[in-house]
Amino acid sequence: MTFQLIGRASRLIGIAGLALAPLAAGAAEYTFRLAHVTSDKEPIQQAMEEFAKNVETRTDGAVAIQIFANAQLGSNPEVFEQIRAGAPIISISDPGYLSDFVPDFGVLGGPYLMDDPRDFTKIVESDLYAEMKDRLRSESGIELLSLNWLFGARHMLADKAISSPADTEGMTFRTPPNIMWVETFNAMGARPTQVAWGEVYSALSAGVVDGAEAPLPSIHGAKLHETKKTISLTGHFKGFTGLMMNADLFASLPEDIQIVLDEEANKAGVFMTDVMLNSEEEWISKLEAEGVTFNRDVDIAAFQDATAEVYTKFPDWSEGLYDRVRAILDN
């Protein structure tokens, strides 16, 4: 089976234009690459290591998972295309990407959706989430193993303190190619500018954008604080990610291995959420020690009011979707 998986990946190398190193021979029956574009010093790397270790242990070494950080396998779009074509790759995904295939996923990445990130568990245990997963599998060939990995509350980095939407008026902010981000920053009066994550440092340095936003570990991992020295704790998104792979490939695996991958992906999400929630002050201290000033005087209510309209900007969402999500979270 390992040979067959590697053969599929080899055919995809030409498609993606990536030179992937050959997999080492070993005892594992199934070998997967686990990809992410962020630094191997961030919490997501810890969670991936936890996932890979536990999968290998529970399958008695039948499944080996090799982690590739720092976009070693390519950018997110490149990796996602390989997965959809059948490559033996597991990758991080988020509601923004998933909404390209099932638009309803987009609501899960909206601004100020919840106060307590642990409430997201209500979503992933809901019938709504199960329905969206089924649609993703049947319509797009993607198996979503988990979506409960708290990537972190996202905060704003700029030359000045940002305390209300009035402070973002007219500012150029880096966003990923995600319509939810674009609509959110439009609602704040900013000018969203799409920049790939690997190019954010140079965009900030060159003044292409006035500011950026990300979880604190990502700001530190990408060294963005070398370009701007003020972080405002806006917490406008509480971003969740998770693991996905090719649905047909997943279905071809023995049922016991499917169960292990699914269960351990979700357990790793709990692990990462705990790490993120318990480490924010530590990251603040680390960044302060490197010259960053933190602005805690943020009018969250004003930002919530300004961005509430964002949830009306998506005509492709199912009717009543936001109200359904609110009912789940508020229960």
C-alpha positions as CSV (number, residue, x, y, z in Angstrom):
1,M,0.0,0.0,0.0
2,T,2.9,2.4,0.8
3,F,4.2,1.8,-2.8
4,Q,0.8,2.7,-4.2
5,L,0.5,5.9,-2.2
6,I,4.0,7.0,-3.2
7,G,3.1,6.3,-6.8
8,R,0.1,8.6,-6.6
9,A,2.2,11.3,-5.0
10,S,4.9,10.9,-7.8
11,R,2.3,11.6,-10.4
12,L,1.3,14.8,-8.5
13,I,4.8,16.2,-8.4
14,G,4.5,17.2,-12.0
15,I,1.2,18.8,-11.4
16,A,2.3,20.9,-8.4
17,G,5.8,21.6,-9.7
18,L,7.3,20.6,-6.4
19,A,10.4,18.5,-5.8
20,L,9.4,16.3,-2.9
21,A,12.1,14.2,-1.3
22,P,11.6,10.4,-1.5
23,L,10.1,8.8,1.5
24,A,12.4,6.7,3.6
25,A,11.8,3.0,3.5
26,G,10.5,1.5,6.8
27,A,8.1,-0.9,8.4
28,A,5.0,1.3,8.1
29,E,2.3,0.1,5.8
30,Y,0.9,3.6,5.3
31,T,3.1,6.7,5.2
32,F,1.6,10.2,5.0
33,R,3.1,13.7,4.8
34,L,1.7,16.2,7.2
35,A,2.1,19.8,5.9
36,H,1.8,23.3,7.2
37,V,3.2,26.7,6.1
38,T,4.0,28.2,9.5
39,S,7.1,27.9,11.6
40,D,8.1,24.7,13.3
41,K,8.5,26.8,16.5
42,E,4.8,27.4,16.8
43,P,2.2,25.5,18.8
44,I,0.8,23.9,15.7
45,Q,4.0,22.0,15.3
46,Q,3.6,20.6,18.8
47,A,0.1,19.6,18.0
48,M,1.1,17.9,14.8
49,E,3.9,16.0,16.7
50,E,1.3,14.9,19.2
51,F,-1.0,13.7,16.5
52,A,1.8,11.8,14.6
53,K,3.1,10.2,17.7
54,N,-0.3,9.0,18.9
55,V,-1.3,7.7,15.5
56,E,1.9,5.7,15.2
57,T,1.5,4.3,18.7
58,R,-2.2,3.3,18.3
59,T,-1.5,1.6,15.0
60,D,1.6,-0.2,16.3
61,G,3.7,1.5,13.7
62,A,1.5,0.7,10.7
63,V,1.0,4.4,10.0
64,A,3.9,6.7,9.8
65,I,3.4,10.5,9.6
66,Q,6.2,12.8,8.5
67,I,5.8,16.5,9.3
68,F,6.8,19.2,6.9
69,A,6.7,22.8,8.3
70,N,7.6,26.1,6.8
71,A,5.9,25.4,3.5
72,Q,8.4,22.7,2.5
73,L,5.7,21.0,0.4
74,G,4.6,24.3,-1.1
75,S,2.1,27.0,-0.4
76,N,-1.4,26.2,1.0
77,P,-3.0,26.3,-2.5
78,E,-0.3,24.0,-3.9
79,V,-0.7,21.5,-1.1
80,F,-4.5,21.6,-1.2
81,E,-4.4,20.8,-5.0
82,Q,-2.1,17.8,-4.3
83,I,-4.6,16.5,-1.7
84,R,-7.6,16.9,-4.0
85,A,-5.7,15.0,-6.7
86,G,-5.1,12.1,-4.3
87,A,-1.6,12.6,-2.8
88,P,-0.9,10.9,0.5
89,I,-0.8,14.3,2.3
90,I,-2.6,15.5,5.4
91,S,-2.8,19.2,5.8
92,I,-4.1,22.0,8.0
93,S,-7.2,23.7,6.7
94,D,-9.6,26.4,7.9
95,P,-13.1,27.6,7.4
96,G,-12.0,30.1,4.8
97,Y,-10.5,27.5,2.5
98,L,-13.3,25.0,3.1
99,S,-15.9,27.7,2.2
100,D,-14.6,27.6,-1.3
101,F,-16.3,24.2,-1.6
102,V,-19.1,24.4,1.0
103,P,-19.9,28.1,1.5
104,D,-21.5,27.5,4.9
105,F,-18.1,26.8,6.5
106,G,-17.3,30.5,6.1
107,V,-19.5,31.4,9.1
108,L,-17.2,29.6,11.4
109,G,-14.4,32.0,10.7
110,G,-16.4,35.2,11.3
111,P,-15.5,38.1,13.6
112,Y,-16.3,37.9,17.3
113,L,-18.3,34.7,16.8
114,M,-17.7,33.6,20.4
115,D,-16.2,35.0,23.6
116,D,-14.8,31.7,24.9
117,P,-13.0,29.6,22.3
118,R,-14.0,26.4,24.1
119,D,-17.5,27.0,23.0
120,F,-16.4,26.0,19.5
121,T,-16.7,22.4,20.8
122,K,-20.5,22.9,20.6
123,I,-20.1,23.5,16.8
124,V,-18.0,20.4,16.1
125,E,-20.4,18.3,18.0
126,S,-23.5,19.6,16.2
127,D,-25.7,18.2,13.4
128,L,-24.8,21.3,11.4
129,Y,-21.1,20.5,11.4
130,A,-21.8,16.8,10.5
131,E,-24.0,18.1,7.6
132,M,-21.2,20.4,6.3
133,K,-18.6,17.6,6.6
134,D,-20.8,15.2,4.5
135,R,-21.3,17.9,1.8
136,L,-17.5,18.5,1.7
137,R,-16.8,14.8,1.3
138,S,-19.5,14.2,-1.4
139,E,-19.1,17.5,-3.4
140,S,-15.3,18.1,-3.1
141,G,-13.6,14.9,-2.3
142,I,-12.2,16.2,1.0
143,E,-12.3,14.3,4.2
144,L,-12.3,16.7,7.1
145,L,-10.7,14.9,10.1
146,S,-11.0,17.7,12.5
147,L,-11.6,21.5,12.8
148,N,-11.1,22.0,16.5
149,W,-7.5,23.2,16.6
150,L,-7.5,26.7,18.1
151,F,-4.9,28.6,16.0
152,G,-5.3,31.5,18.3
153,A,-7.0,34.8,18.8
154,R,-5.8,37.2,16.1
155,H,-4.5,40.6,17.1
156,M,-3.4,43.7,15.1
157,L,0.2,44.7,14.5
158,A,1.0,48.2,13.4
159,D,3.1,51.3,14.2
160,K,0.3,52.7,16.4
161,A,-2.2,51.5,19.0
162,I,-5.5,50.5,17.6
163,S,-8.4,50.9,20.1
164,S,-11.5,51.3,17.9
165,P,-12.6,51.0,14.3
166,A,-11.8,54.8,14.0
167,D,-8.1,53.9,14.3
168,T,-8.3,51.4,11.4
169,E,-10.0,53.9,9.1
170,G,-8.0,54.1,5.8
171,M,-5.2,51.8,7.0
172,T,-4.0,49.1,4.6
173,F,-4.1,45.8,6.3
174,R,-2.7,42.5,5.1
175,T,-5.3,39.8,4.7
176,P,-5.1,36.3,3.3
177,P,-7.1,35.4,0.1
178,N,-10.2,34.9,2.3
179,I,-13.4,36.8,1.6
180,M,-14.3,36.8,5.4
181,W,-11.1,38.6,6.2
182,V,-11.7,41.1,3.4
183,E,-15.3,41.8,4.4
184,T,-14.3,42.2,8.1
185,F,-11.6,44.7,7.4
186,N,-13.8,46.6,5.0
187,A,-16.4,46.8,7.8
188,M,-13.7,48.3,10.0
189,G,-13.0,51.0,7.4
190,A,-9.6,49.6,6.6
191,R,-8.3,48.7,3.1
192,P,-7.7,44.9,3.0
193,T,-4.8,43.9,0.8
194,Q,-4.2,40.2,0.0
195,V,-0.6,39.1,0.7
196,A,0.7,35.5,1.0
197,W,1.9,34.7,4.5
198,G,5.5,34.2,3.4
199,E,5.5,37.7,2.0
200,V,4.0,39.6,5.0
201,Y,7.3,40.5,6.6
202,S,8.6,42.2,3.4
203,A,5.2,43.8,2.8
204,L,5.3,45.4,6.3
205,S,8.9,46.4,5.9
206,A,8.4,48.0,2.5
207,G,5.2,49.8,3.6
208,V,3.1,47.9,1.1
209,V,0.7,47.4,4.1
210,D,0.4,49.5,7.2
211,G,-0.5,46.6,9.4
212,A,-1.1,42.9,9.8
213,E,-3.0,40.6,12.1
214,A,-2.3,37.1,13.4
215,P,-2.1,35.1,16.6
216,L,0.8,36.0,18.8
217,P,2.9,32.8,18.1
218,S,2.6,33.4,14.4
219,I,3.7,37.1,14.8
220,H,6.7,35.9,16.7
221,G,7.4,32.9,14.5
222,A,7.4,35.1,11.3
223,K,9.3,37.8,13.1
224,L,6.8,40.4,12.1
225,H,7.4,42.3,15.3
226,E,10.8,43.3,13.9
227,T,8.9,45.6,11.4
228,K,6.2,47.0,13.7
229,K,6.3,47.4,17.4
230,T,2.7,47.8,18.7
231,I,0.2,45.0,19.0
232,S,-3.4,45.8,19.9
233,L,-5.3,42.9,21.6
234,T,-8.3,43.2,19.4
235,G,-9.0,39.4,19.2
236,H,-11.3,40.0,16.2
237,F,-11.0,36.4,15.0
238,K,-10.7,33.3,17.1
239,G,-9.3,31.1,14.4
240,F,-9.8,27.4,14.3
241,T,-8.1,25.0,11.9
242,G,-8.0,21.2,11.5
243,L,-6.7,18.4,9.4
244,M,-8.0,17.2,6.1
245,M,-7.0,14.7,3.5
246,N,-8.3,13.1,0.2
247,A,-11.7,11.5,0.9
248,D,-11.2,8.6,-1.5
249,L,-7.8,7.9,0.0
250,F,-9.3,8.0,3.5
251,A,-12.1,5.6,2.5
252,S,-9.6,3.1,1.1
253,L,-7.9,2.7,4.5
254,P,-8.9,-0.1,6.9
255,E,-11.7,1.0,9.1
256,D,-9.6,0.8,12.3
257,I,-7.0,3.2,10.8
258,Q,-9.8,5.6,9.8
259,I,-11.0,5.6,13.3
260,V,-7.6,6.3,14.7
261,L,-6.9,9.2,12.3
262,D,-10.2,10.7,13.1
263,E,-10.0,10.4,16.8
264,E,-6.4,11.5,17.1
265,A,-7.0,14.5,14.9
266,N,-9.6,15.7,17.3
267,K,-7.6,14.8,20.4
268,A,-4.7,16.9,18.9
269,G,-7.2,19.7,18.5
270,V,-8.0,19.6,22.2
271,F,-4.3,19.5,22.9
272,M,-3.6,22.6,20.8
273,T,-6.5,24.5,22.2
274,D,-5.2,24.0,25.7
275,V,-1.7,25.0,24.6
276,M,-3.0,28.2,23.0
277,L,-5.3,29.2,25.9
278,N,-2.6,28.6,28.5
279,S,0.2,30.4,26.8
280,E,-1.0,33.8,25.6
281,E,0.5,35.7,28.6
282,E,3.7,33.9,28.0
283,W,3.8,35.0,24.4
284,I,3.0,38.6,25.5
285,S,6.0,38.5,27.9
286,K,8.2,37.0,25.2
287,L,7.3,39.7,22.7
288,E,7.5,42.5,25.3
289,A,11.1,41.3,26.0
290,E,11.8,41.9,22.3
291,G,10.6,45.4,22.3
292,V,6.9,45.1,21.6
293,T,4.3,47.4,23.2
294,F,0.9,45.9,23.9
295,N,-2.3,47.9,23.8
296,R,-5.0,46.4,26.0
297,D,-7.3,49.4,25.9
298,V,-9.4,48.1,23.0
299,D,-13.1,48.9,22.6
300,I,-14.3,45.4,21.8
301,A,-17.9,46.4,21.7
302,A,-17.2,49.0,19.0
303,F,-15.4,46.5,16.9
304,Q,-18.3,44.0,17.4
305,D,-20.8,46.6,16.3
306,A,-18.8,47.6,13.3
307,T,-18.4,44.0,12.1
308,A,-21.8,42.7,12.8
309,E,-22.9,43.5,9.2
310,V,-20.3,41.0,7.9
311,Y,-22.6,38.1,8.6
312,T,-25.1,39.6,6.0
313,K,-22.6,39.6,3.2
314,F,-22.7,36.0,2.0
315,P,-25.7,35.2,-0.2
316,D,-24.4,31.7,-0.8
317,W,-24.9,30.7,2.8
318,S,-27.8,28.5,3.7
319,E,-30.9,30.4,4.8
320,G,-30.8,31.1,8.5
321,L,-27.2,29.8,8.9
322,Y,-26.0,32.5,11.2
323,D,-29.0,32.2,13.5
324,R,-28.5,28.4,13.6
325,V,-24.9,28.9,14.6
326,R,-25.9,31.4,17.2
327,A,-28.4,29.0,18.7
328,I,-25.8,26.3,19.0
329,L,-23.2,28.6,20.6
330,D,-25.7,30.3,22.9
331,N,-27.3,27.1,24.2
